[in-house]
Amino acid sequence: MSATSSPFASVKLPASLVQQAREAAQPQRRSVAGQIEYWATMGRIADETGLTVQEAREAIALYDARLHPAAPLDESLDAVEARFSGSETSGRLAQAVRDTVLANRQRALASQR
């Protein structure tokens, strides 16, 4: 497989960031790469929507709960991450975040009146 056909790319990251990701990933049962992807996704959502990281987490959790209301409690983290990735790729996640931002702005405007 040539380098141009691979869905992955290599980057150099500071060793301290990789160590922080390793420490944060372990309790979540993520890989180091998965943790860095998660952080990048959260940062991108916060940057593009103006949401705080906590609001972005809540929007993602609410979206996931609506999409999969009967998800078993013992569902593997890999399955949850796969659904999240699929939602992100399809654009459904971004739309859910936009909907949440709009609803929050409308509530904020209504409370200011």
ChimeraX commands (.cxc) that place a marker at each C-alpha (Angstrom):
marker #1 position 0.00,0.00,0.00 radius 0.5
marker #1 position 1.51,3.33,-0.97 radius 0.5
marker #1 position 1.75,6.23,1.46 radius 0.5
marker #1 position -0.78,8.26,-0.52 radius 0.5
marker #1 position -3.50,5.61,-0.30 radius 0.5
marker #1 position -3.29,5.17,3.48 radius 0.5
marker #1 position -6.04,6.74,5.60 radius 0.5
marker #1 position -3.40,7.55,8.24 radius 0.5
marker #1 position -0.55,10.04,8.48 radius 0.5
marker #1 position 2.35,10.22,10.86 radius 0.5
marker #1 position 3.10,13.37,12.82 radius 0.5
marker #1 position 5.68,14.26,15.42 radius 0.5
marker #1 position 4.26,15.28,18.77 radius 0.5
marker #1 position 6.01,16.43,21.92 radius 0.5
marker #1 position 6.80,13.51,24.21 radius 0.5
marker #1 position 5.04,15.29,27.08 radius 0.5
marker #1 position 1.79,15.46,25.09 radius 0.5
marker #1 position 2.02,11.77,24.22 radius 0.5
marker #1 position 2.59,10.96,27.90 radius 0.5
marker #1 position -0.41,13.09,28.94 radius 0.5
marker #1 position -2.51,11.31,26.32 radius 0.5
marker #1 position -1.29,7.93,27.56 radius 0.5
marker #1 position -2.30,8.83,31.14 radius 0.5
marker #1 position -5.70,10.21,30.08 radius 0.5
marker #1 position -6.39,7.30,27.73 radius 0.5
marker #1 position -5.88,4.50,30.22 radius 0.5
marker #1 position -8.98,5.06,32.43 radius 0.5
marker #1 position -11.10,5.57,29.29 radius 0.5
marker #1 position -9.70,2.41,27.67 radius 0.5
marker #1 position -8.60,4.38,24.63 radius 0.5
marker #1 position -5.41,4.08,22.68 radius 0.5
marker #1 position -2.98,7.00,22.80 radius 0.5
marker #1 position -3.94,7.86,19.21 radius 0.5
marker #1 position -7.64,7.54,20.12 radius 0.5
marker #1 position -7.18,9.94,23.04 radius 0.5
marker #1 position -5.42,12.52,20.88 radius 0.5
marker #1 position -8.17,12.14,18.23 radius 0.5
marker #1 position -10.78,12.66,20.97 radius 0.5
marker #1 position -9.03,15.80,22.21 radius 0.5
marker #1 position -8.72,17.11,18.65 radius 0.5
marker #1 position -12.41,16.47,17.98 radius 0.5
marker #1 position -13.46,18.21,21.19 radius 0.5
marker #1 position -11.21,21.15,20.41 radius 0.5
marker #1 position -12.52,21.41,16.86 radius 0.5
marker #1 position -16.14,21.35,18.03 radius 0.5
marker #1 position -15.43,24.00,20.66 radius 0.5
marker #1 position -13.53,26.13,18.15 radius 0.5
marker #1 position -16.12,25.89,15.37 radius 0.5
marker #1 position -19.25,26.30,17.50 radius 0.5
marker #1 position -18.20,28.49,20.39 radius 0.5
marker #1 position -19.29,25.81,22.84 radius 0.5
marker #1 position -17.21,25.17,25.91 radius 0.5
marker #1 position -15.62,21.74,26.06 radius 0.5
marker #1 position -18.16,20.73,28.71 radius 0.5
marker #1 position -21.05,21.88,26.48 radius 0.5
marker #1 position -19.56,19.95,23.55 radius 0.5
marker #1 position -19.28,16.81,25.72 radius 0.5
marker #1 position -22.89,17.22,26.82 radius 0.5
marker #1 position -24.06,17.76,23.24 radius 0.5
marker #1 position -22.22,14.62,22.12 radius 0.5
marker #1 position -23.61,12.60,25.04 radius 0.5
marker #1 position -27.15,13.85,24.39 radius 0.5
marker #1 position -26.81,13.10,20.69 radius 0.5
marker #1 position -25.51,9.62,21.42 radius 0.5
marker #1 position -28.29,8.95,23.94 radius 0.5
marker #1 position -30.95,10.00,21.42 radius 0.5
marker #1 position -29.40,7.97,18.62 radius 0.5
marker #1 position -28.93,4.83,20.73 radius 0.5
marker #1 position -31.41,4.96,23.63 radius 0.5
marker #1 position -31.22,1.24,24.38 radius 0.5
marker #1 position -27.44,0.90,24.38 radius 0.5
marker #1 position -26.45,-1.77,26.88 radius 0.5
marker #1 position -24.46,-0.64,29.90 radius 0.5
marker #1 position -21.76,-3.18,29.18 radius 0.5
marker #1 position -21.28,-2.01,25.59 radius 0.5
marker #1 position -17.62,-1.93,24.66 radius 0.5
marker #1 position -15.81,1.36,24.41 radius 0.5
marker #1 position -14.72,0.36,20.92 radius 0.5
marker #1 position -18.39,0.15,19.86 radius 0.5
marker #1 position -19.13,3.58,21.36 radius 0.5
marker #1 position -16.09,5.09,19.66 radius 0.5
marker #1 position -17.09,3.48,16.35 radius 0.5
marker #1 position -20.58,5.02,16.56 radius 0.5
marker #1 position -19.06,8.39,17.45 radius 0.5
marker #1 position -16.65,8.18,14.53 radius 0.5
marker #1 position -19.45,7.20,12.16 radius 0.5
marker #1 position -21.58,10.10,13.33 radius 0.5
marker #1 position -18.69,12.49,12.92 radius 0.5
marker #1 position -17.91,11.22,9.43 radius 0.5
marker #1 position -21.50,11.44,8.24 radius 0.5
marker #1 position -21.98,14.98,9.54 radius 0.5
marker #1 position -24.78,13.97,11.94 radius 0.5
marker #1 position -22.65,14.87,14.93 radius 0.5
marker #1 position -21.84,18.33,13.60 radius 0.5
marker #1 position -25.52,18.94,12.92 radius 0.5
marker #1 position -26.46,17.83,16.43 radius 0.5
marker #1 position -23.87,20.23,17.87 radius 0.5
marker #1 position -25.20,23.07,15.68 radius 0.5
marker #1 position -28.75,22.29,16.85 radius 0.5
marker #1 position -27.62,22.36,20.48 radius 0.5
marker #1 position -25.81,25.68,20.00 radius 0.5
marker #1 position -28.88,27.21,18.38 radius 0.5
marker #1 position -31.17,25.96,21.14 radius 0.5
marker #1 position -28.78,27.28,23.82 radius 0.5
marker #1 position -28.58,30.68,22.13 radius 0.5
marker #1 position -32.37,30.89,21.89 radius 0.5
marker #1 position -32.69,30.01,25.59 radius 0.5
marker #1 position -30.05,32.61,26.48 radius 0.5
marker #1 position -31.84,35.31,24.47 radius 0.5
marker #1 position -35.16,34.41,26.02 radius 0.5
marker #1 position -33.71,34.61,29.53 radius 0.5
marker #1 position -32.22,38.07,28.81 radius 0.5
marker #1 position -35.61,39.52,27.94 radius 0.5
marker link #1:1,2 radius 0.2
marker link #1:2,3 radius 0.2
marker link #1:3,4 radius 0.2
marker link #1:4,5 radius 0.2
marker link #1:5,6 radius 0.2
marker link #1:6,7 radius 0.2
marker link #1:7,8 radius 0.2
marker link #1:8,9 radius 0.2
marker link #1:9,10 radius 0.2
marker link #1:10,11 radius 0.2
marker link #1:11,12 radius 0.2
marker link #1:12,13 radius 0.2
marker link #1:13,14 radius 0.2
marker link #1:14,15 radius 0.2
marker link #1:15,16 radius 0.2
marker link #1:16,17 radius 0.2
marker link #1:17,18 radius 0.2
marker link #1:18,19 radius 0.2
marker link #1:19,20 radius 0.2
marker link #1:20,21 radius 0.2
marker link #1:21,22 radius 0.2
marker link #1:22,23 radius 0.2
marker link #1:23,24 radius 0.2
marker link #1:24,25 radius 0.2
marker link #1:25,26 radius 0.2
marker link #1:26,27 radius 0.2
marker link #1:27,28 radius 0.2
marker link #1:28,29 radius 0.2
marker link #1:29,30 radius 0.2
marker link #1:30,31 radius 0.2
marker link #1:31,32 radius 0.2
marker link #1:32,33 radius 0.2
marker link #1:33,34 radius 0.2
marker link #1:34,35 radius 0.2
marker link #1:35,36 radius 0.2
marker link #1:36,37 radius 0.2
marker link #1:37,38 radius 0.2
marker link #1:38,39 radius 0.2
marker link #1:39,40 radius 0.2
marker link #1:40,41 radius 0.2
marker link #1:41,42 radius 0.2
marker link #1:42,43 radius 0.2
marker link #1:43,44 radius 0.2
marker link #1:44,45 radius 0.2
marker link #1:45,46 radius 0.2
marker link #1:46,47 radius 0.2
marker link #1:47,48 radius 0.2
marker link #1:48,49 radius 0.2
marker link #1:49,50 radius 0.2
marker link #1:50,51 radius 0.2
marker link #1:51,52 radius 0.2
marker link #1:52,53 radius 0.2
marker link #1:53,54 radius 0.2
marker link #1:54,55 radius 0.2
marker link #1:55,56 radius 0.2
marker link #1:56,57 radius 0.2
marker link #1:57,58 radius 0.2
marker link #1:58,59 radius 0.2
marker link #1:59,60 radius 0.2
marker link #1:60,61 radius 0.2
marker link #1:61,62 radius 0.2
marker link #1:62,63 radius 0.2
marker link #1:63,64 radius 0.2
marker link #1:64,65 radius 0.2
marker link #1:65,66 radius 0.2
marker link #1:66,67 radius 0.2
marker link #1:67,68 radius 0.2
marker link #1:68,69 radius 0.2
marker link #1:69,70 radius 0.2
marker link #1:70,71 radius 0.2
marker link #1:71,72 radius 0.2
marker link #1:72,73 radius 0.2
marker link #1:73,74 radius 0.2
marker link #1:74,75 radius 0.2
marker link #1:75,76 radius 0.2
marker link #1:76,77 radius 0.2
marker link #1:77,78 radius 0.2
marker link #1:78,79 radius 0.2
marker link #1:79,80 radius 0.2
marker link #1:80,81 radius 0.2
marker link #1:81,82 radius 0.2
marker link #1:82,83 radius 0.2
marker link #1:83,84 radius 0.2
marker link #1:84,85 radius 0.2
marker link #1:85,86 radius 0.2
marker link #1:86,87 radius 0.2
marker link #1:87,88 radius 0.2
marker link #1:88,89 radius 0.2
marker link #1:89,90 radius 0.2
marker link #1:90,91 radius 0.2
marker link #1:91,92 radius 0.2
marker link #1:92,93 radius 0.2
marker link #1:93,94 radius 0.2
marker link #1:94,95 radius 0.2
marker link #1:95,96 radius 0.2
marker link #1:96,97 radius 0.2
marker link #1:97,98 radius 0.2
marker link #1:98,99 radius 0.2
marker link #1:99,100 radius 0.2
marker link #1:100,101 radius 0.2
marker link #1:101,102 radius 0.2
marker link #1:102,103 radius 0.2
marker link #1:103,104 radius 0.2
marker link #1:104,105 radius 0.2
marker link #1:105,106 radius 0.2
marker link #1:106,107 radius 0.2
marker link #1:107,108 radius 0.2
marker link #1:108,109 radius 0.2
marker link #1:109,110 radius 0.2
marker link #1:110,111 radius 0.2
marker link #1:111,112 radius 0.2
marker link #1:112,113 radius 0.2
view
